[in-house]
Amino acid sequence: MINLKLKTIASLIEKDDIVLDTCSDHAYLAIYLKENKLCKDVFASDINLNALNGAKRNIEKAHLEIKTYLSDGFKNISNDNIDTVVIAGVGTSTVLDIIKGAPKNIQKYIISSNNNHEYLRKALYEQGLFIQKEEVVFEKGKYYVIMLVTKTYQKENKLSLKYGKSNNKDYYLSLLKKEQDVLDKVPKSKLLLKFSHKKNIKSLKRIIQRM
Ligand SMILES: C[S@@+](CC[C@H](N)C(=O)[O-])C[C@H]1O[C@@H](n2cnc3c(N)ncnc32)[C@H](O)[C@@H]1O
């Protein structure tokens, strides 16, 4: 079943895109894209055979034809037509491994990493991949950060790399609360650590005030 995170990812895909959903698991995103004719073509892949078999069953049930690949990232995929890649529901190190093995002609990535967003933003920037837009959605008690990434240059600064570019005020408020919680726990003696959390709180307050 398509959830808010996958729907938001789908909203960043365009009619002309030829999409590979890596890490597709159940293939709900690919099915949604195909059923609603939201892109030119879509493929689904996963590293895990059970996941891929589940995907195949779901595709069959939906009476659709979607080519699937059993593959760690791009390792078993030779399809030159793909220009848009979705990498969602895995950690930042997997995201970066998949990008490292991707063909050079990929124009667009839609990424939703489970962790280390600041590190991911910096790593993308350093390899000439720029975040055009960030969406943050809240689902089942959790925030999901979704990044639209292309090769078109975008300026970044310390704050945008650290906290992203979404306009979700509640997300920033939740980060502010996290920083405050950490600050409350830092022992008085750890002055430097205290200072860095105070700095983060100040930065976040500035972002929120501007919204
Ligand atoms: C939590 S599911 C994510 C499903 C969906 N993309 C989402 O965001 O809701 C993660 C999936 O990623 C797959 N996966 C993990 N590492 C992978 C890799 N290197 N290449 C392809 N798939 C991978 C797992 O087998 C699993 O099915």
The ligand as a MOL file (V3000), in Angstrom:
LIG
                    3D

  0  0  0     0  0            999 V3000
M  V30 BEGIN CTAB
M  V30 COUNTS 27 29 0 0 0
M  V30 BEGIN ATOM
M  V30 1 C 12.8240 -0.6830 4.2400 0
M  V30 2 S 12.8400 -1.3030 2.6280 0 CHG=1
M  V30 3 C 12.4340 0.1680 1.7250 0
M  V30 4 C 11.2320 -0.0010 0.8410 0
M  V30 5 C 10.8500 1.2800 0.0980 0
M  V30 6 N 11.9030 1.7310 -0.7720 0
M  V30 7 C 10.4860 2.3810 1.0800 0
M  V30 8 O 11.2310 3.3460 1.2020 0
M  V30 9 O 9.4260 2.2840 1.7170 0 CHG=-1
M  V30 10 C 14.5520 -1.4800 2.2620 0
M  V30 11 C 14.8400 -2.4310 1.1090 0
M  V30 12 O 16.1240 -2.1280 0.6000 0
M  V30 13 C 16.7310 -3.3430 0.1600 0
M  V30 14 N 18.1790 -3.0950 0.0270 0
M  V30 15 C 19.0770 -2.8880 1.0290 0
M  V30 16 N 20.3090 -2.6870 0.5100 0
M  V30 17 C 20.1880 -2.7520 -0.8510 0
M  V30 18 C 21.1000 -2.6170 -1.9430 0
M  V30 19 N 22.4010 -2.4070 -1.7390 0
M  V30 20 N 20.6250 -2.7310 -3.2070 0
M  V30 21 C 19.2950 -2.9850 -3.4170 0
M  V30 22 N 18.3860 -3.1240 -2.4210 0
M  V30 23 C 18.8260 -3.0170 -1.1610 0
M  V30 24 C 16.2950 -4.3310 1.2330 0
M  V30 25 O 16.3980 -5.6530 0.7980 0
M  V30 26 C 14.8450 -3.8900 1.5070 0
M  V30 27 O 13.9360 -4.6120 0.7270 0
M  V30 END ATOM
M  V30 BEGIN BOND
M  V30 1 1 1 2
M  V30 2 1 2 3
M  V30 3 1 2 10
M  V30 4 1 3 4
M  V30 5 1 4 5
M  V30 6 1 5 6
M  V30 7 1 5 7
M  V30 8 2 7 8
M  V30 9 1 7 9
M  V30 10 1 10 11
M  V30 11 1 11 12
M  V30 12 1 11 26
M  V30 13 1 12 13
M  V30 14 1 13 14
M  V30 15 1 13 24
M  V30 16 1 14 15
M  V30 17 1 14 23
M  V30 18 2 15 16
M  V30 19 1 16 17
M  V30 20 1 17 18
M  V30 21 2 17 23
M  V30 22 1 18 19
M  V30 23 2 18 20
M  V30 24 1 20 21
M  V30 25 2 21 22
M  V30 26 1 22 23
M  V30 27 1 24 25
M  V30 28 1 24 26
M  V30 29 1 26 27
M  V30 END BOND
M  V30 END CTAB
M  END
